[in-house]
Amino acid sequence: MSLLGADPGPTNRILFVHAHPDDESIGTGATMAKYAAAGAQVTLVTCTLGEEGEVIPAELRYLAADKDDRLGGYRIHELAAACAALGVRDHRSLGAPGRWRDSGMLGAPTNEDPRSFWRADLDEAAEALVEVVREIRPQVIVTYDDNGLYGHPDHIQAHRVTWRAFEMAADPAVGAGEPWAVAKLYATAVPLSVVRRVVEIPDGPFDRVEDLGYGVPDEHVTTVIDAGDHLDAKLAALRAHRTQVTVDGQFFALSNNVGQQALGAEYYTLLVGERGPAAADGRETDLFAGIGL
């Protein structure tokens, strides 16, 4: 019997909570592929269908801003292909597909749409996530930090919902199902030293690290997952998100056409839980580090 509760088995179980289709591949794709290949149960929950995404291929631009939100339906299939490339067999939409809508960028009129994830009732959304947590019983959950990595409303809301669900899942007074205490909660992170490499590319598009709009001080990064062996899977997953991402070799670009290098090393900050054994640089090398299974 695990100290975490009624453990269904010794398998490592990890839950990733992302805001839109493609976020999972960009920020955590190599990590997901690595754990899936190692036999862990990897579950992905996506909070919206990404209905406000900017469509890159000219022949698919008819999907954008369609009153019937056909882009969201199309992106469901892209996400399924990306998950297959990563070896992830368990993907769910929070609540149900389309339950909450993509809010668009901060300050956009779509933030005010009552269907938007940004306006979701926190407890209602968290209860939907608690159902997943109590079903799969992950030892580890991964989402964003309180700034949503770079300030996107849906990323910020995903952080809030995940944090609330983390608390609620262990509370026997909340909802049906057996309570489950998650051992570790992580936020995705990109160290400023890594961001700086982009700025320092000759003839690159940015003058300062701040121009990129994301990155955390290196000392805030507690964990690095070396998943270089799974970079090809991450690139295949990125290619699956054809409406949103262009891939060229080991580089990719979103609709702004600014090239970024796809990383085989992915970084995290431990928000809750005991830090496990670390490497020489002081960082964990395993999101399950220190958890007795």
C-alpha positions, 0 to 999 in steps of 0.5 A: 500500500502506497503512502499516497493512498490506495495505489492501483499498482507500482506503475509511474503515473503522470498527468500533464495539464495543458491549455491548447492542442500543441502546447503539450508538444512544444513544452513537454513533448520530449518528456512525455515521449520519454516516460511513455517509452519507459512504460509510465502511464502518461495522461494528457488533459487539454483545457480547450480546443484552441479555437482562436489559433492562427492558421498557418497553411493558406489552404486551411485558413477557412477554418479560422474564426469560423462561427461553428468553431471548425478549427477546434474540431480540426485540431482534435485530430491534430492532437490525436496524431501528435499524441500517437507520435509521442506514444501517449495513449490517454488524452482527455478534454477537460470536462468534454471536448469544447466545454470551455473555449479558447480565450485568445490572447490577454486583452482580446474580446474573446476573453469576455466570451462566457464560454471562454476558459478564462471565465470558467468557474474555478471550482467547476473546472477543478472538479472536472480535473479531480475526476481524472486525478481520482481515476488515474491516480497520478503521483505527479502533475505537470502544468504551468506556473502562475504566469502561464509561462508567458501570460496567456489567459488560458495558461494562467487559468490552467495553473489555477485549475490544476492547483485547485484540483491538486488540493481538492483531490485529496479532500474526502469531503469533495465529490465522489470517488476515493481521495488521492494525494498527488506527491509532486506538482510541477510547472514547466519552465525555460531557464533564462540561460536557455532563452539567452541562447536564442537572443545570441543567435547571429542576426536573430530576431530579438535584442534582449531576453525580455523581448521574448516574453518568457523565461525564469531565473535559472535558480528557479529551475529544479528539474531537467529532463534529458530526453534528447533520444526522443527529440524525433518524436517531439518533432513528429508531434509538432508536425502533426499540429500543421495548422499552428506549427511549421517545422524545418529540421530541428527548428519550428515556428508558430504563426509569427514565423520566428524560428525556435529550436526544438529542445530535447532537454525540458525544464521544470520547477517543483511547486509542491512536494519533496525534491528528490535526489539531484545531479551535480548541478543541483537539479533533479533528472526525474519528475518521479525522483524521491517518490517511493513506488 
